[in-house]
Amino acid sequence: MELAPNVNMTQPSSSPEQPVALPPVDEGMSISIAVVISVISGIVVAASSYGVIAGGLSAGMTRLFAVVSLLAFVALAYGLIELSLAVIATSAERRRKERAVTERRQGDRARKPKR
């Protein structure tokens, strides 16, 4: 491999650089789906817990309601965690879009450099 004469490898290229496309970002679960999971799980937890506490059922049904209550509680926790992550992602996306609009402004509305 031969180098061109009088060309320093640290000099910037004269050809314009192509913009780098960012890889797609997984946006996660939407807020509405996370709310639905949380609400349905909360209702199931309440109903099955009431079935366990009220008594009057056979031992097998009480155990079944206890297991269902426990699983629904795990689903409720998952739904609430996903809901919080969806809210954070939504606010971050909104901030990113506002920043893109601010950087495009020209003239008097252009972004002023910090001092």
Secondary structure, 3 states (H helix, E strand, C coil): CCCCCCCCCCCCCCCCCCCCCCCCCCCCCCHHHHHHHHHHHHHHHHHHHHHHHHCCCCHHHHHHHHHHHHHHHHHHHHHHHHHHHHHHHHHHHHHHHHHHHHHHCCHHHCCCCCC
